[in-house]
Amino acid sequence: MAKVPALKPAVAKMAPRIASMRETRDTAQSFNINEVRRWYRSARWAQLRQDVLVRDLCRCQRTGVLLAGKAPAPNSAVVHHKVPHKGDEQLFWDINNLEAVSKAWHDSEAQREERRGG
């Protein structure tokens, strides 16, 4: 009778086939996610965010809620890209593509829309 080779050494050398959702998302995107994250931490973004909040009178543009809470409160302010920028620098910085929304709306409805692809 022939000997069956041990599977453990062969399996240990195989790359994992299941990636986390974040890894899948980050590798599927054609832009550099780290660069985009730097944009969100910049002084330019902080100023643009403030300009949007002032323009929108600190009101959620989707629900009308006053954005007076401090994160992570549901009524805290989030500046949302109406059209997802997907790494497009011009779209990212376009003030006409930005709106003030509540964290509650952003974490539910906006995320649902993005998952649907709309």
ABEGO torsion letter per residue (X at the ends): XBBBBBAAAAAAABBBABBBAAAAAAAABABBAAAAAAAAABAAAAAAAAAAAAAAGGBBAAAGBBBABBOABAABBBBBBABBAGGBAAAAABAAABBBBBAAAAAAAAAAAAAAGX
